Every structure is written in C-alpha cells, then in structure tokens.
Amino acid sequence: MKTAVITFHSAHNYGATLQTWALQKALKKLGTDPCVIHYHPQVIDRLYEVPKLDTVKKRGQYLFHKSVRERHKQLKLKYSKYNAFIKSHLELAGDYTTYDELLANPPKADCYIAGSDQIWNPDHTDGADPAYLLRFLPENVCRVAYAASIGRERFPAQYEAEYTEGIRSFSAVSVREVTAKTAVEKAFGREVPVVLDPTMLLTKAEYEEIKVPTKRKEKYILVYMMENNRELISLANRISVVTGLPIIQRKPGRIFHSELPSFFTDTPGEFLGELEKAEYVITNSFHGTVFSMIYEKPFVSMLHTETGSRISDLLKSVGMEEHLIRPKRKFRSMEQFAIKDAPALRRRIAELRRESICFLKEALQIGGNGVGEG
C-alpha cells in the first residue's frame, strides 16, 4: 500500500520534523510504502528563509549578541544543514509551493494521511488551508487524519464551516489532544479518538537511526524554550546556580547567566543527542516534553500561553502531571524533576502506543501485528 502524508514537514522546527519522520517510520513498520507530500507554502517557508545580508543590516544590530555578519553566517549554516536533513531522511514526493500546484498534480497513493502537528490551526496556515484537509483529492479516496491538532479547544468561528466540510470527507479521524476532541467530533459527526503524537509511536532505541551523539564534554542543563518566558528564564537561572551547571539553549544570543554555546544550528538528530546527555531539561515545548519522557530525563514543563493545553493533556495521559509548572503552581523542589517510576512510564506509553497503532491499522485496513509495541 502506498501512503502519502501531508504535514508541516518543511518547518525548521525539531518537533515538526521529528513527528514527520516518526510517522513515516511507523508507516513503514506497518508494511506500507510511505511518502511525504512536499507541500511547502510560503506561509511556512518564509518563517525560515535566510534574509539577505543587506536587509539584516538595515534592521540594526539590536537583535544579535554577535556581529550581524556572524549571526547571518549562523542562519545560513542552520538553513543548509536543516534542509539537508529533511531531504536525506524524508521520502519526499513532488514539490508544491501553492495549493493550486498540488491540486493540479497530486502524488499518487492508495491512502492519504493528514499528519500530526497543528495542521488545523488557521493561525499557522494563513486561514483554513484546504491542502491539510486533503481537498485536492477526488471523492472516494481514502483519507485519514492522524493525531491532527487545532492548537485550541475549538475552531475560530470564521473558519468553522470550512473545517467541518473538509473533515466530513475523511474516512477516519483522530486528534492529538483531549481539548480538541469535542470540536473535531462536532465537525466529523462521529467519535474521534485521541492518539499519540507520532514521535511517541517509536521507542528510544528506534531514534538511534537518526540521533547524533553530542560532542560536548561538560555536564549541562538543556533549556528548550519555544516562547520567551521570564518565569522559565528565572527558574533556569536558579537551577543553574543550585546545581552549578551551565545551560545550553536553542537561540543564538546569550539569555542565561551561565551559558554554553547554543544548539541553534543543530539538526533534529543532533538535538536528540544534546537532549540525551542533558542532566536536566526545562521546557515549554510540547516536543521538548515528549523527548524528555522518551529519553527519561529529569525535566519540568511550563505551559505555552497559546498552546499549553497539549502539554497538560499529554502529561495527564501518562500520569506525569507533577512535572508541570503552572502560573499559580510554582516550582517546589528538585524532586519535581525526577521521573520517579520510569518502568511505569514506559508501560503507560506502550499501552497508548498500542491503541494509537490500532487506530492506524484499522484506518488503513491493515491486518497482522505491524509495529511493535516496544
């Protein structure tokens, strides 16, 4: 069976890329022949394109802690390395920069999957992009939504009709967050299960295929901050002082009091190597939380102001709510970092993995054991 996935695969974001690779890997293990539809509209691409140096200079140097030229060099290195990773690790099909191009000549497949990430969040797609609703396909074609996210509890009123019409054409739909379940069920008209993010369909051992061990010799705290948060910065500085450990983080400028060079130019595989070696992880990223659990690292998570529900939903589903730091629930002690029962966490993830794989097999009408539970 040929399967084709459409998702935010081209975003230079570790979570977006790793969830795409993980779903591709899981589909291969199920015995299908997967590809990733290379749909990369400007609304996504322009977020990561390297600006011309003349344009950067006009903005002034206030954005950078180093010289403009050095910062620009880092941007170019990150861009080239990341694109190389995408091209070498994803089975890309076609090359579409607009919906009309995709509509005119979609890749051939037996079943199409609208993959995970916030593909149904109009804030990220400049409105309700019909591509992520698989509207480019003719009728009576197998359409599956796996772990789709809307990044909120309901669709914005101005787009609700478009999402409802598109979702009704799917043969099977699942969501990633409990908070989205009610809204998507209303649109689909049928029950919608909550399944794991694709990154959790694989075990730690399976990420060895792409993981690159870090070359850092020092011990460190890894901070994966997707949204600037003063409370998180303050906490990280406190933990750094208490432990005597420096911090590494994903941005190029210096943010913390004691800081090693950032992992700004890391590929997704290199990021996994950095996280694996960290003594502690502090994050407000959903996928930062996911990989902290997969690698069983001492961690705490804070809520992202706009999409924090997905972190709280995830931690609740695996019984790890004590790792969550809410605005009115402050950090208590270093014990809050500890994964107290790693075998229990592994068993719970394995249980949810089995259920999620079962959804995929039923949606794709695949028999047999397929993906191992791990």
C-alpha positions as CSV (number, residue, x, y, z in Angstrom):
1,M,0.0,0.0,0.0
2,K,1.3,3.5,-0.9
3,T,0.6,6.0,1.8
4,A,1.1,9.8,1.4
5,V,1.4,12.1,4.4
6,I,0.9,15.9,4.4
7,T,2.0,17.8,7.4
8,F,4.4,20.7,8.5
9,H,7.4,18.6,7.5
10,S,9.3,21.6,6.0
11,A,9.2,23.7,9.1
12,H,12.7,24.1,10.6
13,N,11.4,23.1,14.0
14,Y,12.6,19.9,15.7
15,G,9.1,18.8,16.7
16,A,7.6,19.3,13.2
17,T,10.4,17.4,11.5
18,L,10.7,14.6,14.0
19,Q,7.0,13.9,14.1
20,T,7.0,13.6,10.3
21,W,10.0,11.2,10.3
22,A,8.4,9.2,13.1
23,L,5.1,8.8,11.3
24,Q,7.0,7.8,8.1
25,K,8.9,5.2,10.1
26,A,5.8,3.9,11.8
27,L,4.0,3.5,8.4
28,K,7.0,1.6,7.1
29,K,6.8,-0.7,10.0
30,L,3.2,-1.3,9.3
31,G,4.2,-2.6,5.8
32,T,3.2,0.4,3.8
33,D,5.3,2.4,1.3
34,P,5.1,5.9,2.7
35,C,6.0,9.3,1.2
36,V,5.7,12.8,2.5
37,I,4.0,15.3,0.2
38,H,6.5,18.1,-0.3
39,Y,4.0,20.9,0.1
40,H,5.8,23.9,1.5
41,P,3.7,27.1,1.1
42,Q,5.2,30.5,1.5
43,V,3.4,31.0,4.8
44,I,5.7,28.2,6.2
45,D,8.8,28.8,4.1
46,R,9.2,32.5,4.8
47,L,9.5,31.8,8.5
48,Y,12.8,30.1,8.0
49,E,14.3,31.7,4.8
50,V,17.6,33.4,5.4
51,P,17.2,37.2,4.8
52,K,19.7,38.9,2.6
53,L,22.6,40.5,4.5
54,D,21.7,44.0,3.3
55,T,18.2,43.5,4.7
56,V,19.6,42.3,8.0
57,K,21.9,45.3,8.3
58,K,19.1,47.7,7.8
59,R,17.3,46.2,10.9
60,G,20.3,47.1,13.1
61,Q,22.4,45.1,15.4
62,Y,20.0,45.1,18.4
63,L,18.7,41.6,17.5
64,F,22.1,40.0,17.9
65,H,24.7,39.5,20.6
66,K,27.4,38.9,18.0
67,S,28.1,40.9,14.8
68,V,25.4,41.0,12.1
69,R,27.7,39.1,9.8
70,E,28.4,36.3,12.2
71,R,24.7,36.0,13.0
72,H,23.9,35.8,9.3
73,K,26.6,33.1,8.9
74,Q,24.8,31.0,11.6
75,L,21.5,31.4,9.9
76,K,22.9,30.2,6.6
77,L,24.5,27.2,8.3
78,K,21.4,26.2,10.1
79,Y,19.3,26.6,7.0
80,S,21.5,24.4,4.8
81,K,22.0,21.7,7.5
82,Y,18.3,21.5,8.2
83,N,17.3,21.3,4.6
84,A,19.9,18.6,4.0
85,F,18.4,16.6,6.9
86,I,14.9,16.9,5.5
87,K,16.0,15.8,2.0
88,S,18.0,12.9,3.3
89,H,15.6,11.5,5.9
90,L,12.1,12.1,4.4
91,E,10.7,10.3,1.4
92,L,9.6,13.5,-0.4
93,A,7.0,13.3,-3.2
94,G,6.6,16.3,-5.6
95,D,7.5,19.9,-5.0
96,Y,4.5,22.1,-4.3
97,T,4.6,25.7,-3.1
98,T,1.0,26.5,-3.8
99,Y,-2.3,24.7,-3.3
100,D,-3.1,25.1,-7.0
101,E,0.1,23.2,-7.9
102,L,-0.9,20.4,-5.5
103,L,-4.5,20.4,-6.9
104,A,-3.3,20.1,-10.5
105,N,-0.9,17.2,-9.9
106,P,-1.2,15.4,-6.6
107,P,1.1,12.4,-5.9
108,K,-0.4,9.0,-6.4
109,A,-1.2,6.9,-3.3
110,D,-3.7,4.4,-2.0
111,C,-4.4,6.3,1.1
112,Y,-3.6,9.9,2.1
113,I,-2.9,10.9,5.7
114,A,-3.2,14.4,7.1
115,G,-0.5,14.0,9.7
116,S,0.1,15.4,13.1
117,D,1.1,18.9,14.3
118,Q,-1.2,21.9,14.3
119,I,-2.3,21.4,10.7
120,W,-5.9,22.6,11.5
121,N,-4.8,25.7,13.3
122,P,-5.6,28.6,10.9
123,D,-3.1,30.8,12.7
124,H,-0.3,28.7,11.3
125,T,-1.7,28.3,7.8
126,D,-3.0,31.8,7.0
127,G,-6.6,30.6,7.3
128,A,-8.1,27.2,6.6
129,D,-5.6,25.7,4.1
130,P,-7.5,23.1,2.0
131,A,-4.3,21.2,1.4
132,Y,-4.3,20.0,5.1
133,L,-7.9,19.0,4.7
134,L,-7.0,16.9,1.6
135,R,-9.4,18.9,-0.5
136,F,-7.1,18.3,-3.6
137,L,-8.2,14.7,-3.9
138,P,-11.1,13.3,-5.8
139,E,-14.1,11.8,-4.0
140,N,-14.0,8.2,-2.8
141,V,-10.2,8.3,-2.0
142,C,-9.0,7.0,1.4
143,R,-8.5,10.0,3.7
144,V,-7.2,9.6,7.3
145,A,-6.3,12.2,9.9
146,Y,-3.7,11.0,12.3
147,A,-3.2,13.0,15.6
148,A,-4.4,16.2,14.0
149,S,-4.1,19.3,16.2
150,I,-6.1,22.5,16.2
151,G,-3.9,24.2,18.9
152,R,-7.0,25.2,20.9
153,E,-10.4,24.0,22.1
154,R,-12.5,25.0,19.1
155,F,-12.2,26.2,15.5
156,P,-12.4,30.0,15.1
157,A,-16.0,30.9,14.0
158,Q,-15.0,32.3,10.7
159,Y,-13.3,29.0,9.6
160,E,-15.6,26.5,11.3
161,A,-17.7,25.8,8.2
162,E,-14.6,25.2,6.0
163,Y,-13.1,22.8,8.6
164,T,-16.4,21.0,9.0
165,E,-16.9,20.5,5.3
166,G,-13.3,19.2,4.9
167,I,-13.2,16.9,7.9
168,R,-16.6,15.3,6.9
169,S,-14.8,13.9,3.8
170,F,-12.4,11.8,5.9
171,S,-12.9,8.1,6.4
172,A,-11.1,8.1,9.8
173,V,-10.1,11.0,12.1
174,S,-8.1,11.1,15.3
175,V,-6.7,14.0,17.3
176,R,-3.7,14.6,19.4
177,E,-5.2,16.5,22.3
178,V,-8.2,15.8,24.5
179,T,-9.1,19.5,24.4
180,A,-9.7,19.3,20.6
181,K,-11.8,16.1,20.8
182,T,-15.2,17.8,21.2
183,A,-14.8,20.4,18.4
184,V,-13.4,17.8,15.9
185,E,-16.2,15.3,16.8
186,K,-18.8,18.0,16.1
187,A,-17.2,18.7,12.7
188,F,-16.7,15.0,11.8
189,G,-20.1,13.9,13.0
190,R,-18.6,10.7,14.6
191,E,-16.5,9.7,17.5
192,V,-12.9,10.8,17.3
193,P,-10.2,9.0,19.4
194,V,-7.3,10.7,21.0
195,V,-4.0,9.2,19.8
196,L,-0.3,9.8,20.5
197,D,1.8,12.3,18.7
198,P,3.8,10.3,16.0
199,T,7.1,10.9,17.9
200,M,5.7,8.6,20.7
201,L,5.0,5.8,18.2
202,L,8.7,4.9,18.4
203,T,10.9,3.8,21.2
204,K,14.1,5.5,22.3
205,A,16.1,2.7,20.5
206,E,14.5,3.5,17.2
207,Y,15.7,7.1,17.2
208,E,19.3,5.8,17.1
209,E,18.8,5.7,13.4
210,I,19.0,9.5,13.2
211,K,20.4,10.6,16.6
212,V,23.9,12.2,16.5
213,P,25.7,12.0,19.9
214,T,26.8,15.4,21.2
215,K,30.5,16.3,21.3
216,R,30.1,18.4,24.4
217,K,32.2,17.2,27.3
218,E,30.7,19.4,30.1
219,K,27.5,18.5,32.0
220,Y,24.7,20.9,31.4
221,I,21.0,21.8,31.7
222,L,19.1,21.9,28.4
223,V,16.5,24.6,28.1
224,Y,14.1,24.2,25.1
225,M,12.1,27.4,25.2
226,M,9.7,27.9,22.2
227,E,8.2,31.0,23.7
228,N,10.1,33.6,25.7
229,N,9.0,33.3,29.3
230,R,10.5,35.3,32.1
231,E,9.4,32.8,34.7
232,L,11.1,30.0,32.8
233,I,14.3,32.0,32.4
234,S,14.3,32.9,36.1
235,L,13.8,29.2,37.1
236,A,16.5,28.0,34.8
237,N,19.0,30.6,36.2
238,R,18.1,29.4,39.8
239,I,18.5,25.7,38.9
240,S,21.8,26.6,37.2
241,V,23.1,28.3,40.4
242,V,21.8,25.4,42.7
243,T,23.4,22.7,40.6
244,G,26.4,24.6,39.4
245,L,25.6,23.5,35.8
246,P,25.7,25.8,32.8
247,I,22.8,26.0,30.3
248,I,22.5,25.2,26.6
249,Q,19.5,26.5,24.7
250,R,18.3,26.8,21.1
251,K,18.7,30.5,20.4
252,P,21.9,32.1,19.2
253,G,22.0,35.0,21.7
254,R,23.0,34.8,25.3
255,I,19.9,34.6,27.6
256,F,21.1,33.0,30.8
257,H,23.7,33.9,33.4
258,S,25.8,30.8,32.8
259,E,25.6,29.5,29.3
260,L,27.5,27.3,26.9
261,P,27.3,27.8,23.1
262,S,23.7,27.2,21.9
263,F,22.4,24.4,19.7
264,F,21.0,26.9,17.2
265,T,22.5,25.2,14.2
266,D,21.7,21.6,15.3
267,T,19.8,19.3,13.0
268,P,16.9,17.3,14.6
269,G,19.3,14.3,15.0
270,E,21.9,16.5,16.7
271,F,19.2,17.9,19.0
272,L,18.3,14.4,20.2
273,G,22.0,13.8,21.1
274,E,22.1,17.1,23.1
275,L,18.9,16.2,25.0
276,E,20.1,12.6,25.7
277,K,23.2,13.9,27.5
278,A,21.4,16.7,29.5
279,E,21.4,16.4,33.3
280,Y,18.1,18.3,33.4
281,V,15.6,19.6,30.9
282,I,13.5,22.8,31.3
283,T,11.0,23.4,28.6
284,N,7.7,25.0,27.5
285,S,7.7,23.0,24.2
286,F,5.4,20.0,23.6
287,H,8.0,18.0,21.9
288,G,10.6,19.1,24.4
289,T,8.3,17.4,26.9
290,V,7.8,14.3,24.7
291,F,11.5,13.6,24.2
292,S,12.3,14.3,27.9
293,M,10.0,11.4,28.6
294,I,11.2,9.2,25.8
295,Y,14.8,9.7,27.0
296,E,13.7,9.6,30.6
297,K,15.5,12.8,31.5
298,P,14.8,14.8,34.7
299,F,12.5,17.6,33.5
300,V,9.9,20.2,34.2
301,S,7.5,21.8,31.7
302,M,5.8,25.1,31.7
303,L,2.7,25.9,29.7
304,H,2.9,27.8,26.4
305,T,0.5,30.7,26.6
306,E,-1.3,29.9,23.4
307,T,-1.0,26.1,23.0
308,G,-0.2,24.9,26.5
309,S,-3.2,22.6,26.7
310,R,-1.4,20.0,24.6
311,I,1.4,19.8,27.2
312,S,-1.0,19.4,30.1
313,D,-3.1,16.8,28.2
314,L,0.0,14.8,27.4
315,L,1.3,14.8,31.0
316,K,-2.1,13.9,32.4
317,S,-2.4,11.0,29.9
318,V,0.8,9.4,31.2
319,G,0.4,10.3,34.9
320,M,3.2,12.8,34.9
321,E,1.3,16.0,36.0
322,E,3.8,16.7,38.8
323,H,6.3,17.8,36.2
324,L,4.0,20.6,35.1
325,I,4.7,24.1,36.4
326,R,1.6,26.3,36.1
327,P,1.5,30.1,36.7
328,K,-0.2,29.5,40.1
329,R,1.7,26.3,40.9
330,K,5.3,27.3,41.4
331,F,8.4,25.1,41.3
332,R,8.7,23.4,44.7
333,S,12.0,21.4,44.8
334,M,14.5,19.5,42.7
335,E,12.4,16.4,43.3
336,Q,9.9,17.8,40.8
337,F,12.4,17.0,38.0
338,A,12.6,13.3,38.8
339,I,10.9,10.6,36.9
340,K,10.0,8.5,39.9
341,D,8.9,5.3,38.2
342,A,10.4,5.0,34.8
343,P,9.2,1.4,34.2
344,A,5.6,2.6,34.8
345,L,6.1,5.5,32.4
346,R,7.3,3.1,29.8
347,R,4.4,0.8,30.3
348,R,1.9,3.6,30.0
349,I,3.4,4.9,26.8
350,A,3.5,1.4,25.4
351,E,-0.2,1.0,26.2
352,L,-1.1,4.3,24.5
353,R,1.2,3.3,21.6
354,R,-0.7,0.1,21.0
355,E,-4.0,2.0,21.0
356,S,-2.7,4.5,18.5
357,I,-1.2,1.9,16.2
358,C,-4.5,0.1,16.3
359,F,-6.2,3.2,15.1
360,L,-3.8,3.5,12.2
361,K,-4.1,-0.2,11.2
362,E,-7.9,0.0,11.3
363,A,-8.0,3.3,9.3
364,L,-5.6,1.8,6.7
365,Q,-7.3,-1.6,6.8
366,I,-4.1,-3.4,7.7
367,G,-4.1,-6.8,9.4
368,G,-1.3,-8.5,11.4
369,N,0.9,-7.3,14.2
370,G,2.7,-4.5,12.3
371,V,4.5,-2.0,14.5
372,G,5.9,-3.5,17.7
373,E,4.6,-2.1,21.0
374,G,8.1,-1.6,22.3
